[in-house]
Structures are given as structure tokens and as C-alpha cells.
Amino acid sequence: MNNIESVVQPEEFNVLEIFQGTEYRVPIYQRNYAWTKDEIEQLLNDINDINASFDGRYYLGSLIVNQLGANYYDVIDGQQRLTTLFLMLSFLNNSSVNKRSLSFEAREKSNKTLYEIDAIKDTEKELDKEPWYSDEIIDGYAVIKNYFNQMQKKDSSFIYNFKRRLGSIIIIRTQVPRDIDLNHYFEIMNTRGEQLELHEIVKAKIISAIKSKDENVDKKDKMIAATIWDACAQMDNYVQMNFSINVRNSLFGNNWDTFTKTNYDEIRGCFNDEQYTDSKKFKLIDKLNNPLFEQDAEDNRGAEENERFESIVSFPNFLLLVNEALNIGETDSDAGLDDKRFIKLLEDKWKGRESALEFIFELLKYRFLFDKFVIKREFAKDYKTEGRWALQRLEMYYDVKKKSKKPVYKGTYSIEESDDTNNKTLRLLEACLRVTYTSPKTMHWISRILAAANNNNDGNVLKEVLEKYCCQKVVEAEFEKSKGFAIDRIVFTFLDYLICRDNPGFDNFQFQFRTSIEHFYPQHPINEEVWDDEHLNSFGNLALITVSANSKFSNMLPSSKIENFPDIIEQSPKLIFMKRMMESSGRAWTKSMVEHHNQKMLEVLKKEIVKWNS
């Protein structure tokens, strides 16, 4: 039997099916059960997060197994999650698990504990930690039991609703090829320190969908698809640099800065047919897991170049952003970037050969656009340690002395390496959004950029798209009514952006990840008047700063904050405006000044909103 025929396609099981009529063994070389309260409750909360009436699918993760016999498997990867699910289903008295569902090879303490946990499902006692029991499994079960008991006290229907969700929670079970070298596989898994991710399963499904009547055509297309996928998956550098020089020149032009291909067939022509002659024998599964082309000797960037940039999203999140950009709408929905629905959201990409190859083309095109029009974190020169926001395009530079081609980075809208106004403004606006929407599920602004850049890469167009988007979010946040901690972060960050955009003196401002709402006049001043709620929690008395900065400010009066921590004041343009007001009025921060500042700042926001709504 050859390698391809020995591969069993990944299967989907919901949580209620994963143990049904099946036995799993955790081999002796696997570590024992080690999940603690944090990991266990995170899994339970992930399940509880979905709507109880949802009839779709949420993907909880993957399980890799090696078949030992009929419905009998060794657990190669995913045993921590699987053991937790077993304990959870045992507590819920689910009939899909029994004493034979899960065992540990040559670990009698673990097996005895699993066997006897069944006896305490409906009792108030816990197993004593005798020497013949596994403390880790007892502790894990106690966490699960306590979680459900506490939640049930708050909501008498909690367990009933939780059980209803289980049919929608999907586990991907992947069986390793029957003739695989397990020792080599374990070496790879231990090196990576992670289990097979959902995006790797998607890759396998897309490549498997590339089928036609011509085996040689399929061989080339599958390898091109795998090569492009792997190149796009390296998010921390520019995608051009993930191809050999010859392919790079064909895909992105001799200057490496354009992508003019309009379909997959045009991409196909950039890859040399000589790579696929029968004179080079190989295993397809090996080729799919390794880059197709080696880097040319001329193209030696070095470790420093590889560590220069940091992407603001991971590759799995990028896949969802591309999918959303392809189906962009006027309204946001978290479902579009919901990693729990990862495979469901992308499943139309492998419905056939054409859809699979089309997505490979779109993936490369949008990755090129992402690198050119979406900010990265750059660690170079004076910013090698802390980094800075960068909006740059890649070009080829020919080093005459070394007679080699190298990448050089210039502002996306700049002729030279220095910034122009368009570049500075768009970079600042994107940084504003990046520090505001930190969860991958909420980064819809990136898909807006990708869709707009695909249609028109003019800097003013992208700025308009994002400014309108911010205005929409500020309105949704009810910025005129909200007070105190109820004010959404986008209200603060977008206002700071507008201040920098429209006022001189903020050229060097850099957005930081700020999550703490600061009361400029403190909530609990020492030996001073305690303000009424209306003025204390007014937008005019508030600014957004880092948590550590808020801790330093403590209960100081505004004058002391300015004097002792001028660097913290610089974190917020709004706070700088407040400081300037004080300095022009005798260094006192009064209620009337709060009212005046509140009115002025709301007017700035309203003016921008009116501009884009008119």
C-alpha cells in the first residue's frame, strides 16, 4: 500500500459522539493528565459561550490518533482535552462514556481513579487522595464538579442548557497514516510543542480537492498550492521573501513590488515545470509538509532580517480575514471571524478543484495586499527593542558591491524611505484601530482594508474607509450619553487620532495598548473635595492610558500628575490638551474646565461623523 492510500481523511465528531462505541488509550510515552483549573474552565467556558439554540458547528480542537484495532486508538496528541471531556461527560452522566472509554497504558493509578470516579457522580463527597489514586485526575474532576455546581446555583437551568450545546461542539479526529514512522512523528510534535491546528486541516482539505483526470497536472497544482500556502503562512515577513528568487521575479515583477496576476492559471505559469519531472521521486505527503523551493544562495537575508517584522494577526486569523474580505458587507458580525466556526466558515473553499485553486490565488493576492496596506510592528534601528508601527511596501534593491538582490522597505505611499502625509495618517489610523480592537474576532477593519485595496489602492480611499468605519463604531458606542467606565475605547482612541491628524505637534505620537480609563481629577482625592458623579465621570475628565500608568497616577491631583509623570501625559493627545488648558489658567483643573473640554471634544467627534454621513 502506498503512502497516499494509507492516509485516512480527518473525521468530525461532536462531543457526544467522540467516545461512542470507541476506546482510547493514552500511551506510556505521553505525559500524565496535567490540566489545571485555568485550562479546564477555559474549555468549559468555550462550550458555554455558544448560543444554546445554535444548530451549526463550533470547532473545539483536534485529536490525533493511531489505530490499534477496531474502534481502538492510541491518543497521539490531544489527550489533555480528551481526558477533560471524559471527566466532564462522566459528571454529566452521559451514556457515551463508560469504564472502557479511556485508559492509560501502564498507569494503574490513573486507570483506577478514572474507574472509581464513576462512583461519586451523584454524591457530595470527593475521592480521598490515597496513594493509589491520581491526584491530578481527582483535582481535575473536582474543578469540573465545582464549576457546574456554582453555575447551577446561579441558574437552575444551566446544566440543561449546557448539555444542549454539546451536539454542536465538534472535534476533528485525524488518524496518522498506517505506515508512518511514529518515532519521527513524535520528534516533530515535541519540537513544535503544539497539536495539528485547524488551519492545517483546512490546508489538507483544499489540497485534497485538487483533482482532475490528469495525475501530472494535479501533482503540479497540489505542490504549487502547498508552496503558496506555506509562503503565506509565514506572517512575520513580507510574502515575496518566502519564494525563490526566480519565482519571486515571476510573481511580483523584477522589482518585487507588484502583483498583477488575475487568476490561478497566471500564477501557475510562474512555477517551472522541471520541478515536476518523474526523474525526481518523492512522497507527496512529504512535499506537502515542506516548501517546494529552496531559497537561492543569493537570497540570504540572515537572522536579523527574519526577525525584523511582527504581524498583527496570526495566519489562521488571516485566513478568516481573507474569507470575510471576499464576502464583505456593510455590517460586522463576530461570526465572520469566529475561530470556533473556523472550518465551517471556510468549507466552501474545498467543494471542488476550481474553488480550491481560486482560493489559493486569492490567498496570495490578499497576502500581498495585507503586507503592503496593513501595519506591522517593526523592530529595527532605534526601535530594535520596543518596536514601532510601520506601513511599508517592499522593493528590490541591487547591491552593486555584493552583486546580490536585497529587499528594501519604503513607506507604502512614499517615493523615498521617508514618510509622506498619506502614509503617516493611514499608519496612525490603523494603529488607532489595532490598539482598540485587540481580539482577532473584532478586527473587521482589516478585512475592510483588504477589500478596498483590492478595488483601489489609493491612500485616500483607504483612509476614508477606515474613518467612516470608526465613526460608525463611535456612534454605536453612544458616545454622547456614555459616562465613566462605560465609554467605549474607540471613542478615546479615535478622538486621539483626530487630534493628531488636525493639530501640529503630534508627528511623533505612537499609539500604545491602553486599556485603563483615567480620571484626571481623581475619584478619591486625599484631603480634597470629592466631585459629584456628573463631573467626575464626564468625558471631559477622562483619558485612556496604560494600566501601569494609571497605577502610578493613583489619587494624585492633576497638577501633581503633570509635574511628576510628564511621560504618562504624552500617552494621550486628549490628556495633552487637558494639560494645556490647565497651564493657560493657573494650573487648576476645575469643573467648568471639564464641561468646556467635554463640549469641545464631543464637537470634534460630531463634526467628523457629520462629514462622513452627509
N, C-alpha and C positions, 0 to 999 in steps of 0.2 A: 504494500500500500504506500503510495507516495505521500509527501508532506501535505499537499493541498487537500487530499481526500481524508486525511486524518484530523482535519480541523473541524470541530463542531461549532456551529454558529451560536453566539450568545442567546440565552433564553430569558424571557421576562416572567417573573413570578410576583404576585402580590404577597404581602407579609403573611396572609392566611394560607398561602399555598406552598411557601418555600420549604416547610417541613413535611408537608402532606405526603405520606407514604414513602418518605425518604429518610435515610440515616446519614449523618455526617460525623466524621472523626477528625479531631484535631491532632495532627501528627506530633510525635515526641520532639521533633526539632523546632516546633513552634513554641513561642513563649506562652506562659500560662495566662489566664484571664487577668487583665491589668487595668481595665477601665475604672475610673473613679466617678465621684458624684458629678463633676463638671461634664464629662463626656456622656454619661448615661442620661442626665437631664437634658442635655442638648439634643440627643436623639429623640427623646420623648416630646420635647418641645417642637422639634421639626415636624413630627407627626401631628401634633396638636394644632400646628399653625394653619393647616388647610381647613377649608370650609367643610363642615360635617356632611353637607348635602352634595359635595362635589362628586361628579361621576366620571371625571377624567383620570389622569395618572400623574402621580408625583414620584420622582425617582429619588430613592433614599441612598443609593450607592451600589457598589458591585461586590460580587462574591466570585472568587476564582477557585475552581475545584479540579481534582484529578480523580477520574472514575476508577474505583476499585472493583466494583461488581454492579449487579442490577440494583439501581436506586441506592447505591452505597458509594460515598465520596470522601476523599481526604480534602480538608479545607486548606488550600494553599495560601490564600490571602482573604482577609475579611472576617477572621474568626472573632475578633472583639465585638464587632457589630452583630454577628450571628449569635454569639453567646448571649448578648444583651437581649436580642429579640426572643431567644428561647426563654430566658428568665421572665421577660415581660408577658409572653403568651402563657407561661405557666401560672403567673399570678392572676391573669385574666381567665383562667380555667378554659383556655381554648383547646378544642379537641384535636387540633392539628399536631400538637406535640404530645409525646409520651416518653417513657423512660428510655427508649431506644433511639430517640431523635438525635441526640447529641452525646458524644462521648469524647474522652481524651485518651490518646494512646499512652499506655503505661503510666497513667497518673491516677492512682486509685483514690487519692484524697478528693480530687476534682470530681471523679465519677460518683463517689459515694455521696458527696454534697449535692450534686445535681439530682441524684436518685431520691434523696430524703427531703429535698426542698418541696417535693410534691406533697409531703405530709403536712405542711404548715400553710398551705394556700389560704385556708379559711379560718385560721386561728390568729390569736393576738400575740402568740409567743414567737420568739426568734430561735433559730438553732444556736445552741451554745457553741462557742468556739473551742471545741475539743481538738486534740492533736490530730485526729483522723479526718478532720474537715478542712476544706479550703477556705481560709479567711477571706480571700479576695472575692470568691463567689458569694459567700454569705453577706459580705458588705455590699456587693452589687445588688443582690436581691433586696436587701434592706432599703437601699436607696429607691428602688422601684416601688416597693410597698409603701414607703413613706410618701413618695410623690403622689401616688394615686389616692392615698388616704387623705392627704392635705387638700388636694384638688376636689375631692368628693365632698369634703366639709364645706367648701365654698360654693359648690354647685352640685346638687344631688343627682343631676343627670350627666355628670362629667364622664364617668366610665362608660355609660351607654353611648354617648356621642363619640367618645374616643374609639370604641370598638367599631363604630360605623365607618370610621375613616380608614381602617386597616385594609379594606379591599381596594382602596385607591393608591396605596403605598407600594411602589414597585422596586424590586431588587433585580439587578441584572446578574444572572449566573453564567459565568464563562468557563468552559471546560478547556483545559490545556490540551494541545494535540497529544494523541496517544503515544507517539514515538518521541516526545520531547525529552531532552536531557534535563531532568529536574534539578540536578546539581548546578548546572549552568543557569537555569531559570532562577533558582533561589539566590545565586550570586548577584544576578541583575536586580532582583527585587530588594535585596538587602542594601545594595548600592544606592538605589533610588529612594528607598525608605518610604514608598507610597504604593497604594494599590492602583490597579488599572482604572483610569479615570473615564468618566462618561464620554469625554471628547475623543478618547482613543477608540471607544466602541463605535462612535459615530464615524470616525475615520475608516474603521474596518467595514462598516455597513456601506459607506459610499463607494469604497474601492471594490467591494464585492458586487455592487450594482453595475459595474462597468463590464458588460457582457455583450458580445456580438457573435457573428458566425465565423469571424476571423480571429484565431487564437493569437497570432502575432500582433495584430492591431490592438487587441485587449492587453497584451503583455506590455506594450509600449505605453498605452494610455494609463494603465494602472500605476506604472512606475513614475510617469510624469505627475500623476495626481498625488502620489505619495511624496514625491520630491517637493512639489509646490506646497503641500500641506505642512511638511516638516519645516520648510523655509518660513512659512507664515507663522508657525508655532513659536518661533524664536522672537519673542516680543521685545526684548531689551536692546535690539539694534535695528538698523534700517533693513528692510526686507531684501534690497538689492544685494547686500553683502552676504546673503545666505545662499547665493548661487555661484557657480564657477564663473570666471571672467567671460568666457565665450557665451554662455547662456545669458549672463547679465547684460552683455552688449546687445544681444538679440532681443531681449525682453524690454530693456529700458533705454536703448539707444547708446551710442558710443560715449555720451556724456553722463549716462546713468540717471538722468533726471526726468525722463518722460515715460509714459505708459500709454501707447496709442492703440494697443490691440483691442479688437471689438468683440472677439468670441474665442472659444477654446481652440478652434482649428488654427487660428493665427498663433496662439501660444504653442501649439503642438509643433509647428514648423521651426520653433526656436531650439528644439532639442534634437541632437544629432542621432540619426538612425543607426550609426555604427555602434551606439551603446547597446543595441538590442539584437546583435547578430548571434546566431547559435554557437559561435565559437567561444562565447563566454557563458559557461554553465553556472547556474546559481540556483538557490532555493528562493522562491518568490516570497515566502514569509520572512526570510532574512532581509531581502531588499526592501520590503515594506516597512521594516523597522529601522532602516538606516538610510542616510542621504544617498541619493543616486550618484551624485557627482562629488568628487573630492575637490577641495579648494586648490587652485593653481599655486605653484610655488611663488609666483609673482605677487600673489594676493595674500600677504602675510601681515595681518593687522596687528597682531600682538595682543597680549592680555589687557593692556591698558585701553585699547580701542573697544574690546569686547565689554568692558565694564563702564563705559562712558555714559550710557543712557539707561534709564529705567522707565519702562512703560507704565502708564497709569491704570491699565487693565491687564488681566491675565488672558491667556489665549482662549479658554472656554468662554469667558465673558465677551471676548471679541467676536467669537462665532455667533453669539446671540445678538450682538450689536449689528453685525452684518445682516443677519436674518431680519432684524427689525428695520434696518435701512432699506432693504429690498421691499418691505411692506409698510413703508412709513405712512402714518396717518396724522390727523390733526390733534388727536388726544393721546395722552400717555396711558399706559396700563402696565402695572408691575408684572403682569403675566408675561409680557413680551420679553422680559429679562429675568424671568424666574428660573433659577438653576434647578429647582425641584422638578420642573417640566422640561428639562433640557432636551431629552430625546424626543419627546412629543412635539416640541416646537420645531425640531429640525427634520422630522421623519419624512417630509415630502422631498427632501434632498436626495434620497436614495430610492425613489419609486421606480427609477429606470435609468438606463445608460445616459440618455440625454440630460436628465435633470442632475445626475451626479457630475457630469463633465461641466455643465453650465455653472454649478455651484463652485467647482474648482476654479473656473475662470473668475467668477465674482469674488471669490475669496482673495485671489491675488490682486485683483483690481482694487478692492476696498482696503486691502492691507497697504498698498502703495499710497492711497489717499489718506489713510489713517496716519502713516508716517509723516506725510507732508503737511497735513492740516490740523492735526491734533497734538497738543502739547505733550512733551516728555519731561522727565526730570533729568537734568544733565549734570554730570559730575566731572568738571574739567577746569583747568587753570585756577582762578581764585576761588572757585566753588567746588573744588575736588572733594571736600569733606561734607559740607552741608547740602550741596546741590542747589540748583535753581531751575525755574521753569524755562523751557526752551521751545520755540516754534520755528523749526528749521527744515529745510529741504537738503537732500544730499546731491552733490555733484561729483564728477570725476576730476581729479587733479593729477596731471602728469608730472612726476618728479624727474626733472631732467638729469640731475646728478645720479640718482639711483636707477634711472631708466625703468621706472615702475609706475603703475597707476594706483592712486590712493583716493579715498573719499575725503571730501571737504564739505563742511556744513555751513550754509548761509541761511539768513532769515528767509522764511517762505516767500515773503513779498519784498525782499531786499535784493538789490542788484549786487551789492558787496556783502561782506560778512557782518557789517554793522546793520542795526535795525532801521526800518523806516516807520512812519506813523502807523500805517496799516498793521504792520507786524506787531508793534508794541501793544496796540489797542486790542487786537484779537487775542494775543497771548495773555494779556491781563484779564480779558473777559472769560477765557477758557479756564484760567487759574481760579477765578472767582467761582465758577461752577464746580470745578474739581474739589475745592475745599468745602463746598456746601453739600454736595451730594456724594457722600463717601461710600455708600453701599453700591455694589455693582448693579443691584436691582433698580436703582434710581438714576443711572447715568444715561437717560434717554437723550440728553443733549448731544452725546457723541453720535448717536445714530442720525440725529438731525443734521449734524455737520457732514457725515458721510454721504447722506442722500443729497444734500445741497451741493457738495463738492463734486459729486458725480454728474450733476447737471450744469454747474457753473462754479469754477474755482476762483472767482473774483473775491478778493478780500472783503470788499464792502458788502457783498451778498451774504457771506458767512457771518459777518458782524451783525447784519440786520436780522438774520435768522435767530441768532443767539440772544440779541437784545429783546426781540419780540417774545422769545421763549421765557426770558427772565421776567419780563413784565407780566406775562400770563401767570407765572408762579407767584409773583408778589401780590397780584390781585386775588388769587386763590387763597393766599395766606391771610386775607382780610387785614391788610397792613394798617388801615386807619382805625380799626377797632381794637386790635390786639394790644395787650399790655404785659409788661414784665416778662416772665419766662415763657409766656405763651406766644411770643413773637417768633416767627419762623426765621431760621438763619439766613434764608435767601434775601430777606428784607434788609438785613445788615450788610451782607456781602455785596449785593447788587448796588446798594447805596454807596458803599466804599468804592466800587468800580466807577460809578458815575462821578463821584468827587474827583477821582484820579483822572478820569477822561477829560473833564471840563475845567480843571483848575491847574495852574502851573505849580511846579514844585514837587510833583509826585512821581517823577520819572523813574526813580529807583525803588518805588514801593513794590514789595513782594508779598503776595498772599501766603499766609500760614494756615495750618489746620487749627482753627479757633472754634471752640465749642461752648465757651463759658460766657454767659451774659453778665456783664459788669455794670453794677450800679455806681455811677460816678460819685454821686453823693451816697454814702453807704447806708445800708439798711439798718445797721446797729452802730451808729457813731458813738465814740467814747466821750462822755461829758458834753455832748452837743444835742441840739434839737433833733428829735425823731420826726422825719417828714411824714405827711399824710400819704396814703397809698396812691392817690391820683398823680402827685408829682414824683414820688419815689419810683413808681413803675411806668412812668411816661417814657415813650420812645426817646424823648429829648434828654433823659437822664441815663440812657443806656448805651452800651457799646459792646461789641463782640471781641473777646480776647482769648488767649490760651488759658487752660486750666491752671497751669503753674503761675501764670501772671496774675490771675485772679486771687490766688492764694497769697501772693506777695502783697497785693494791694490791701487785702484784709479789710479792716474797718477804718482805714485812713481817710482823712478828709481830702477833697480834690486837690487842694494846694500842696499837701504832703505827697500825694501820688505823683504830681508833676515834678516836684523837686527831687524825690528820691528814686523814681523809676522812669526817667525820660525815655528809655528804650521801649518800655511797655506802651507808652503813649503812641509810639511810632507804629504799633501793630495795627492801628485802625485810623484811617483818614477821618472818619467821623469823630473819633476821640481827639485828633489833632485840631479839628475845627472847634471842639468844645474848649480845648486848652487855649486857643487863640481868643475866644470870647472872654475867657477869664482874664487873660493878660491885658486885654483892652479895657477892662472895667475894674481894675483894682484887685485882681486875684481873688475875687469872691465868686462862688457858684451859688446862685440864688434860684428860687422857684420861678421868678419871672424870666430868668435866662433859660430855664428848662422849657418853659412854654414857648419862648421865642425860637429856640433851637428846634423844638419838636415841629413847630409850624413850618420852618424853613426846610427841614429835611423831608417832611411829607410832601411839600411842594415840589422838591426835586424829583421825587418818585412819581408824583401825579403828572408832572409835566412830561416825563418820559413815557408814561403809559398812554397819555392822550396822543402823543406824537405817533405811536405805533397803532393806535386804534382809530385814528382819523382817516 
